[in-house]
Amino acid sequence: MNRILLAIILLCLASCEECYAGYTIIVRDQISPQFILVQGVGKQESALNPGPVPVYPATVKKLLYKPVDFDLYGVDPVKRTELWDDDGGTATDAAVLAACPGLKAKIIADIQDIRAIALEKATKNSGVAAVYEENYQAAIAIDAGEGDITFMKDGKTATAYMTGFGQKLGMNAVQFAAYIISENHRVGPSLYQIEQEYLRLAYGAVPAETSVSRLLAYPDDYRRFCGL
């Protein structure tokens, strides 16, 4: 019985990569000088110095992060720092966040990209493109009592803008604004949910997160939330 139990435990561990997940922080050596002379066609030319080929631990699997302004020629080690998924990695969450101060900004940028795709898809699929943009903005202005002081892209006030559309349906501006708002929530609640989840992640969860594994998981979690 003990052997069977041990075999089951080992099988579960083998099927769960996160049990072995680790991180390695690698600060690449600064390459100097930045430019070297190489032999061109009949003459020597200046070219970027490629530097030595980096040697990584045999256990590294995937590059998880490097700064957007990664610079092997700069003096700032932060701009030469890489974060690797490494079976043999021992870097703690605190060490990773200290060495990679731009990691959270990168995660938020990834979430912003997903948000843009999700909103575009939701708007097109729901058929409320106009509602979500100009019509909806005019409607909420009227609902807030600011229809006469809010101006739309065509220069009309929100009231005048909505009056023109409402007349086609036998509604005045206030009635049409109420219709647009209710229709927006009925047909496209996902628009609101996508935006609310983005705000929760970008302004709350990600900035406060102290777990690297959770940080790295947020974009995929949000992608699934958005149905992408």
C-alpha positions in Angstrom: 0.0 0.0 0.0 2.8 2.4 0.9 4.5 1.8 -2.5 1.2 2.5 -4.3 0.7 5.7 -2.4 4.3 6.8 -3.1 3.8 6.1 -6.8 0.6 8.2 -6.9 2.4 11.1 -5.2 5.3 11.0 -7.6 3.0 10.9 -10.5 1.1 13.9 -9.3 4.4 15.8 -8.8 5.6 14.9 -12.3 2.4 16.2 -13.9 2.5 19.5 -12.1 5.2 21.8 -13.6 4.5 24.5 -11.0 5.8 22.2 -8.3 9.2 22.5 -9.8 8.9 26.1 -11.1 11.7 28.4 -10.3 13.2 31.7 -11.4 16.7 32.7 -12.2 17.8 36.3 -12.5 20.6 36.9 -15.0 22.4 40.2 -15.3 24.1 40.2 -18.7 27.7 41.5 -18.8 28.0 45.0 -20.2 29.4 44.9 -23.8 32.2 47.4 -24.3 33.1 49.1 -26.6 29.7 49.5 -28.2 31.2 49.6 -31.7 34.1 47.7 -33.3 35.7 47.8 -36.7 35.0 45.0 -39.1 36.2 44.2 -42.5 33.8 45.5 -45.1 34.0 45.5 -48.9 37.5 46.8 -49.5 37.6 48.7 -46.2 36.9 48.5 -42.5 33.5 49.6 -41.2 32.0 50.3 -37.8 29.6 47.8 -36.5 27.8 47.1 -33.2 30.0 44.9 -31.0 28.0 41.6 -30.6 30.0 40.7 -27.5 30.6 37.1 -26.3 27.8 34.5 -26.7 26.0 34.3 -23.4 26.2 31.1 -21.5 23.0 30.1 -19.6 22.4 27.4 -17.0 21.3 24.1 -18.6 18.1 24.2 -16.6 16.7 27.4 -18.0 13.6 27.0 -20.2 12.0 30.2 -21.1 12.8 33.9 -21.0 10.0 35.5 -19.0 11.0 39.1 -18.9 13.6 41.7 -19.9 13.2 45.5 -19.8 11.6 47.2 -22.8 14.8 49.4 -22.9 17.1 46.4 -22.6 20.6 47.6 -23.3 23.7 45.4 -23.3 25.9 48.4 -23.8 24.6 50.6 -21.0 26.1 50.9 -17.5 22.8 50.3 -15.7 22.6 46.6 -14.7 18.8 46.9 -14.5 18.6 47.4 -18.2 20.7 44.2 -18.7 18.6 42.0 -16.5 16.8 38.9 -17.7 14.3 36.8 -15.8 14.2 33.1 -16.8 11.9 30.2 -16.0 14.4 27.7 -14.6 13.8 24.3 -13.1 16.9 24.9 -11.0 16.1 28.6 -10.2 16.2 29.7 -6.6 15.3 33.5 -6.9 12.7 34.6 -4.4 9.7 36.7 -5.3 11.2 39.6 -3.5 14.5 39.3 -5.3 12.8 39.1 -8.7 10.7 42.2 -8.0 13.7 44.1 -6.8 15.8 43.1 -9.8 13.0 43.6 -12.4 11.3 46.9 -11.4 9.6 47.1 -14.8 7.9 43.7 -14.5 4.6 45.0 -13.2 4.5 47.7 -15.9 5.1 45.0 -18.5 2.2 42.9 -17.1 -0.1 45.9 -17.2 0.9 46.7 -20.7 0.1 43.1 -21.8 -3.3 43.4 -20.1 -3.9 46.7 -21.9 -3.3 45.0 -25.2 -5.7 42.2 -24.4 -8.3 44.8 -23.2 -8.1 46.6 -26.6 -8.6 43.4 -28.5 -11.4 42.2 -26.2 -13.3 45.5 -26.4 -13.1 45.6 -30.2 -14.3 42.0 -30.4 -17.2 42.6 -27.9 -18.2 45.8 -29.6 -18.3 44.2 -33.1 -20.0 41.0 -31.9 -22.7 42.9 -29.9 -23.5 45.2 -32.8 -23.4 48.3 -30.5 -20.3 50.0 -32.0 -22.1 53.4 -32.2 -23.7 52.8 -28.8 -20.4 52.2 -27.1 -18.8 55.2 -28.6 -20.5 58.5 -29.5 -24.1 57.6 -28.9 -23.3 56.1 -25.5 -21.2 59.1 -24.4 -24.1 61.5 -25.5 -26.6 59.3 -23.6 -24.7 59.4 -20.3 -24.2 63.1 -20.6 -27.9 63.6 -20.9 -28.6 61.2 -18.1 -26.2 63.3 -15.9 -28.1 66.5 -16.8 -25.2 67.8 -18.9 -26.7 67.3 -22.4 -26.6 71.0 -23.2 -23.0 71.6 -22.1 -21.4 68.4 -23.6 -20.3 68.6 -27.2 -19.9 65.7 -29.5 -17.4 65.2 -32.4 -19.7 66.9 -34.9 -19.9 70.1 -32.8 -23.5 69.5 -31.7 -24.5 69.3 -28.0 -25.3 65.9 -26.7 -29.0 66.9 -26.5 -29.1 68.0 -30.2 -27.1 65.0 -31.2 -29.5 62.6 -29.5 -32.6 64.5 -30.6 -31.7 63.8 -34.3 -31.4 60.1 -33.7 -34.4 59.9 -31.4 -36.8 61.5 -33.8 -36.4 58.5 -36.2 -37.8 56.3 -33.4 -40.4 58.8 -32.2 -38.4 59.6 -29.0 -37.1 62.8 -27.6 -33.5 63.2 -26.5 -34.1 62.0 -22.9 -36.1 59.0 -24.0 -33.6 58.0 -26.6 -30.7 58.4 -24.1 -32.5 56.1 -21.6 -33.0 53.6 -24.4 -29.4 53.7 -25.4 -28.2 53.2 -21.9 -30.5 50.3 -21.2 -29.7 48.7 -24.6 -26.0 49.0 -23.9 -26.3 47.1 -20.6 -28.7 44.6 -22.1 -26.8 43.8 -25.3 -23.3 44.3 -24.2 -22.7 43.8 -20.5 -19.4 42.2 -21.4 -18.1 45.6 -22.4 -18.6 46.8 -18.9 -17.2 43.7 -17.3 -14.1 43.7 -19.5 -13.4 47.3 -18.5 -14.1 46.7 -14.8 -11.8 43.7 -14.7 -9.1 45.7 -16.5 -9.4 48.5 -13.9 -9.3 45.9 -11.0 -6.1 44.3 -12.4 -4.3 47.4 -13.6 -4.9 49.7 -10.7 -5.3 47.2 -7.9 -4.2 43.6 -8.2 -1.1 44.0 -10.2 0.5 46.9 -8.3 -0.2 45.2 -5.0 0.9 41.7 -6.1 4.0 40.2 -4.4 3.9 36.8 -6.0 5.8 36.5 -9.3 3.9 33.4 -10.4 0.6 35.3 -9.9 1.9 38.3 -11.8 2.9 36.2 -14.8 -0.5 34.5 -14.7 -2.6 37.7 -14.8 -2.5 38.3 -18.6 -3.6 34.7 -19.4 -6.3 34.9 -16.7 -7.6 38.1 -18.2 -7.5 36.7 -21.7 -9.6 33.8 -20.6 -12.0 36.2 -18.7 -12.5 38.1 -22.0 -13.2 34.9 -23.9 -10.2 35.3 -26.2 
